[in-house]
């Protein structure tokens, strides 16, 4: 295998689980120089999605490209969260005006165009949807209550998720037991008021 095809394979292996998207830094780690990245953009092999973010042309553009770009800018430990996660699940009437991303407390806070939240997420707080790491519905609901979103909106989203089979009562109870008292009260209240 030539060096060039080896570089392309390494980049593909990185981009494929990211819905075909990759950062300039990831391309450089796979062996692509800035000049070679620019050449592949001109030739149509790469599509430029945002400054420093590209997509392999063989992959279709994602309907959630804005979230993918924000996630890639947030770094490898970032996760789509809060209003953006709830919208990704299709469980909210809220239209996010910003993209919400959670990063570890040790992460950098400077990311243009992204509303960053810092928190240590447990592995069970994270799932994948549409090729993106995203907080689970239970964790998202807890985060929204903590952020001060009106309780009835969170309860409505939980009821919808239960009705659609996207979450179980046990998952909500588990999250409630790891949450502060006010969040626990809202989550358990949502379960108590759910009728089906």
C-alpha positions in Angstrom: 0.0 0.0 0.0 1.5 3.3 -0.9 1.9 6.1 1.6 -0.8 8.1 -0.1 -3.4 5.3 0.1 -2.3 4.6 3.7 -3.0 8.2 4.6 -6.4 8.1 3.0 -7.3 4.9 4.8 -6.2 6.4 8.2 -8.3 9.5 7.5 -11.3 7.4 6.4 -11.1 5.3 9.6 -11.2 8.6 11.6 -14.0 10.3 9.6 -16.3 7.3 9.0 -17.6 7.1 12.6 -18.0 10.9 12.5 -20.5 10.8 9.6 -17.6 11.5 7.2 -16.5 14.7 8.9 -13.0 15.5 10.2 -10.9 18.3 11.4 -7.8 19.7 9.8 -5.8 18.5 12.8 -7.2 15.0 12.3 -6.2 15.1 8.6 -2.7 16.3 9.5 -2.4 13.4 12.0 -3.3 11.1 9.1 -0.4 12.6 7.1 -2.1 15.3 5.1 -0.4 18.7 4.8 -2.3 21.9 4.6 -1.5 22.1 0.9 -2.7 18.6 0.3 -6.0 19.3 2.2 -6.5 22.4 0.0 -5.7 20.3 -3.1 -8.3 17.7 -2.2 -10.9 20.5 -1.5 -10.2 21.9 -5.0 -10.4 18.4 -6.6 -13.7 17.7 -4.8 -12.5 14.8 -2.7 -13.0 16.9 0.5 -15.8 19.4 1.1 -15.2 22.3 3.4 -18.0 22.5 6.1 -16.5 25.3 8.3 -13.2 26.8 9.1 -10.9 23.8 9.9 -13.8 21.2 9.4 -14.2 19.0 6.3 -16.2 16.1 5.0 -15.2 13.3 2.8 -17.3 13.9 -0.4 -18.4 10.3 -0.6 -20.5 10.9 2.5 -23.7 12.9 2.2 -23.9 16.2 4.1 -25.6 15.6 7.4 -28.9 17.3 8.3 -27.1 18.0 11.6 -23.9 19.4 10.2 -24.1 22.4 12.6 -24.1 20.0 15.5 -21.2 17.9 14.0 -19.1 21.1 13.5 -19.8 22.2 17.1 -18.9 18.8 18.4 -15.7 18.6 16.5 -14.8 22.1 17.6 -15.5 21.1 21.2 -12.8 18.4 21.2 -12.8 14.7 21.5 -14.5 14.6 24.9 -17.3 17.0 24.0 -20.9 15.8 23.9 -24.0 17.4 22.4 -26.3 18.3 25.4 -29.1 20.4 26.9 -31.5 22.1 24.4 -29.5 20.7 21.4 -29.7 17.1 22.6 -33.5 17.4 23.3 -34.0 18.8 19.8 -31.9 16.0 18.3 -34.2 13.5 20.0 -37.2 15.4 18.6 -38.6 15.8 22.1 -38.9 19.5 22.5 -40.8 22.5 21.1 -37.9 24.7 22.1 -35.8 25.9 19.1 -32.3 26.2 20.4 -30.7 29.6 19.5 -27.2 28.2 20.3 -25.6 24.8 20.1 -25.1 23.3 23.5 -22.1 21.2 24.2 -20.8 19.7 27.4 -17.1 19.3 28.0 -15.1 18.0 31.0 -14.4 20.6 33.7 -10.8 20.5 32.6 -11.7 21.5 29.0 -11.1 24.9 27.4 -14.0 27.3 27.6 -13.2 29.2 24.3 -15.2 27.9 21.4 -16.7 30.4 19.1 -20.4 29.9 18.4 -20.9 27.2 21.0 -22.6 27.4 24.4 -20.3 25.4 26.5 -21.3 23.6 29.7 -18.7 22.0 31.9 -19.4 18.8 33.7 -18.0 15.4 34.4 -20.3 13.0 32.5 -20.5 9.4 33.6 -20.2 6.8 30.7 -23.9 6.0 31.2 -24.8 9.6 30.6 -23.7 9.4 27.0 -25.1 7.7 24.0 -24.9 8.1 20.2 -27.5 9.5 17.8 -27.1 10.5 14.2 -23.4 9.8 14.4 -22.9 12.2 17.4 -22.1 11.6 21.1 -25.1 13.0 22.9 -26.3 13.0 26.5 -29.0 10.5 27.2 -32.6 11.6 27.5 -32.5 11.2 31.3 -29.3 13.2 31.6 -30.5 15.8 29.2 -33.7 16.2 31.2 -31.7 16.6 34.4 -29.4 19.2 32.8 -32.4 21.2 31.5 -34.0 21.3 34.9 -30.7 22.5 36.4 -30.4 25.1 33.7 -33.8 26.6 34.7 -35.9 25.5 31.8 -39.6 25.5 32.8 -40.4 22.2 34.6 -43.5 21.5 32.4 -41.4 21.5 29.3 -39.0 18.9 30.8 -42.0 16.8 32.0 -43.6 17.0 28.6 -40.4 15.8 27.0 -40.0 12.9 29.4 -43.7 11.8 28.8 -43.1 11.9 25.1 -39.9 9.9 25.4 -41.7 7.3 27.6 -44.6 7.1 25.2 -42.3 6.6 22.2 -40.3 4.0 24.0 -37.1 6.0 23.8 -36.5 5.7 27.6 -37.6 3.6 30.5 -38.9 4.6 33.8 -35.9 2.9 35.4 -33.5 5.2 33.5 -35.3 8.3 34.8 -35.3 6.9 38.3 -31.6 6.1 38.1 -30.8 9.7 36.9 -33.0 11.1 39.6 -31.0 9.2 42.2 -27.8 10.9 40.9 -29.3 14.4 40.8 -29.7 17.3 43.3 -33.0 17.4 45.2 -34.8 19.9 43.0 -33.9 17.9 39.8 -34.9 14.7 41.5 -38.3 16.1 42.4 -39.0 17.2 38.8 -37.9 13.9 37.3 -39.8 11.7 39.8 -42.8 14.0 39.4 -42.7 13.4 35.7 -42.9 9.7 36.3 -45.7 10.0 38.9 -47.8 12.1 36.4 -47.2 9.8 33.4 -50.4 8.0 32.4 -50.4 5.4 29.7 
